[in-house]
Amino acid sequence: MADTRIRNATVHTPAGPIEADILITGEQISGLVSRDDETRADREVDAGGKHIIPGLVDPHAHTRVPGYEYKEDYLTSSQAAAVGGITTYVDMPNVEPPTDDVETYEYKRRIADDTCIIDFGHFVSGTKLEEIPRLAEAGATGYKIFQVSGGYPHDPRLAMGETEKIYAAFDQIAKTGLPCLVHPYNQPLMDMLSAQAVAEGAPRDINTFARMYTNDIVWSSAVAVLLRLQKETGVRLQLLHTHAGESLKLIKRAKEEGQRFTCAVDLKYYHLTSKDMQEQGARALPGGCITEDDERMAIIWESLNDGTIDTIDSDHAPHTLQDLEKMYVDPWTGPFGSPQYQDMLSVILTDVHNGKLSFQRAIKLLCENPARVIGQFPKKGAIQVGADADLVVVDLNKEVHPRDEEAYSKCGWTPYHGWTLTGGPEMTFLRGQVIAENGKVTGKPGYGRYIAGVPQVPTAITNLLSPGLAFEPVAAKERVPQAV
Ligand SMILES: [Zn+2]
């Protein structure tokens, strides 16, 4: 006897799709059984011949708590996530006050505990060296370092661009065995190139800013240094926003040489177009600088498919439309970013529908690999016996029309407003409970549970020789964080 039996679905396991029914007992998957198996359950769910994938794991949430609750909070961000098929997220430290010591971390964790409807973790800032071991001991999921600086949300107080400072932080973080995410950015070079462009007559508007912000060399020159520092310190590095062609070439070469690290791209960079920017303005940043560059797009798709890129992040980054107005005054210090949770899975399933990505590879990028990055695989990110029953029923064929009016995110809009997408989530389970169904939230505040950091040695996720198929086992060799 099980608590729940989900019948009539194609189930996507780490080994591939199978025709099976899923049994759930308590919070876990207790069986994957054939259609004619006779196990009964208190509750039967008919998946209607659709697909079931693991709940998405997103290690790049901006929940805006504390300090910016007028933009978003744990309840609204986790509701948007639940509707979008995301069952675990880890959020970022660029809040007010910044999450850079044990006190601010514990304060934030208490708020999330009471309100979040999905499982959650916290990445903390790696700027204060003496706090790094303390935060690991307190249970931080990992660290985030911003090389980018400007104005909020790229808070200058959290920015760290200098090689020697990053080296010192990597060295300390490596001792904790926790992941270290970095927004790679050569800020001084970006400042210089921007000043040059303006001096040559470019307007100080969002178009010039977008062009400068996404300039390949600004990202790739930072990635080159970060890869070298990773090699030296052995930190569990996860590079973020890897959309620059030269970065992806460096990353591929380093992986081929056996260097162990991971990297992520987020969907806004390679989906939002200049047409979106014309229609929506700052909502659609970076708005076409990348999507109009055929060469760069080719290398992004290749990297998503061949294992150079390990994860697709949301970078769910809500701002109110009023705050976005500041981008028209001074884009170099204004806030930009967009909510992503509700539509992310549909955007990626549309890529699958259009033949850009296999469904199997999309599941690796959205579920399995991010769970590995935070040390949770196969408890999360996998459909197998013993794993948490975090499941998403997916309809690959339905048409989805994102609309501002239907956004759960507190900011009340979506950069995909007016798009027609193909495929989307229908029902989301977290640890056996239905938390969203047909676009409506059913999960309760406070159901989400904290995901503490898991110390590991650096892991290379994908074997580049067999893209998307062969995976090295997770280096589960736990090590005790050393006292510093
Ligand atoms: Zn971000």
Boltz pocket constraint, residues with backbone or C-beta under 6 A from the ligand:
constraints:
  - pocket:
      binder: B
      contacts: [[A, 60], [A, 62], [A, 92], [A, 315], [A, 317]]
      max_distance: 6.0
